[in-house]
Amino acid sequence: MIDAAMLVETYLSMKEYVPSKDRQAAADQLLSYLVDAGLNDEELEEIGSTDNFLKRAFDETVLGNDLNGDDEDD
């Protein structure tokens, strides 16, 4: 079983190595992998609340909201 808290901690430590311009794509890909891995909605929501990049990825990937607008940086 994948631990959501461990994933959040790992994401936050690795995020600093991803250029700002690529962080949304990285968050989108991560959420997509986690959906495919079978995480439940509660775990995905917990991960999606980590920062603005993952929130947007959660909204688009899990909730199906198409968010067209300015990217928010953390």
MODELLER restraints for C-alpha pairs under 7 A, 6 or more apart:
rsr = mdl.restraints
at = mdl.atoms
rsr.add(forms.Gaussian(group=physical.xy_distance, feature=features.Distance(at['CA:4:A'], at['CA:43:A']), mean=5.94, stdev=0.5))
rsr.add(forms.Gaussian(group=physical.xy_distance, feature=features.Distance(at['CA:4:A'], at['CA:47:A']), mean=6.48, stdev=0.5))
rsr.add(forms.Gaussian(group=physical.xy_distance, feature=features.Distance(at['CA:8:A'], at['CA:47:A']), mean=6.04, stdev=0.5))
rsr.add(forms.Gaussian(group=physical.xy_distance, feature=features.Distance(at['CA:8:A'], at['CA:50:A']), mean=6.87, stdev=0.5))
rsr.add(forms.Gaussian(group=physical.xy_distance, feature=features.Distance(at['CA:23:A'], at['CA:53:A']), mean=6.87, stdev=0.5))
rsr.add(forms.Gaussian(group=physical.xy_distance, feature=features.Distance(at['CA:24:A'], at['CA:53:A']), mean=5.28, stdev=0.5))
rsr.add(forms.Gaussian(group=physical.xy_distance, feature=features.Distance(at['CA:27:A'], at['CA:53:A']), mean=5.90, stdev=0.5))
rsr.add(forms.Gaussian(group=physical.xy_distance, feature=features.Distance(at['CA:27:A'], at['CA:54:A']), mean=5.33, stdev=0.5))
rsr.add(forms.Gaussian(group=physical.xy_distance, feature=features.Distance(at['CA:27:A'], at['CA:57:A']), mean=6.12, stdev=0.5))
rsr.add(forms.Gaussian(group=physical.xy_distance, feature=features.Distance(at['CA:28:A'], at['CA:57:A']), mean=4.80, stdev=0.5))
rsr.add(forms.Gaussian(group=physical.xy_distance, feature=features.Distance(at['CA:31:A'], at['CA:57:A']), mean=6.41, stdev=0.5))
rsr.add(forms.Gaussian(group=physical.xy_distance, feature=features.Distance(at['CA:31:A'], at['CA:58:A']), mean=6.67, stdev=0.5))
rsr.add(forms.Gaussian(group=physical.xy_distance, feature=features.Distance(at['CA:32:A'], at['CA:61:A']), mean=6.76, stdev=0.5))
rsr.add(forms.Gaussian(group=physical.xy_distance, feature=features.Distance(at['CA:45:A'], at['CA:58:A']), mean=6.99, stdev=0.5))
rsr.add(forms.Gaussian(group=physical.xy_distance, feature=features.Distance(at['CA:48:A'], at['CA:54:A']), mean=4.70, stdev=0.5))
rsr.add(forms.Gaussian(group=physical.xy_distance, feature=features.Distance(at['CA:48:A'], at['CA:55:A']), mean=4.44, stdev=0.5))
rsr.add(forms.Gaussian(group=physical.xy_distance, feature=features.Distance(at['CA:48:A'], at['CA:58:A']), mean=5.22, stdev=0.5))
rsr.add(forms.Gaussian(group=physical.xy_distance, feature=features.Distance(at['CA:49:A'], at['CA:55:A']), mean=5.49, stdev=0.5))
rsr.add(forms.Gaussian(group=physical.xy_distance, feature=features.Distance(at['CA:52:A'], at['CA:72:A']), mean=6.37, stdev=0.5))
rsr.add(forms.Gaussian(group=physical.xy_distance, feature=features.Distance(at['CA:52:A'], at['CA:74:A']), mean=6.76, stdev=0.5))
rsr.add(forms.Gaussian(group=physical.xy_distance, feature=features.Distance(at['CA:59:A'], at['CA:65:A']), mean=5.43, stdev=0.5))
rsr.add(forms.Gaussian(group=physical.xy_distance, feature=features.Distance(at['CA:60:A'], at['CA:66:A']), mean=5.52, stdev=0.5))
rsr.add(forms.Gaussian(group=physical.xy_distance, feature=features.Distance(at['CA:60:A'], at['CA:67:A']), mean=6.80, stdev=0.5))
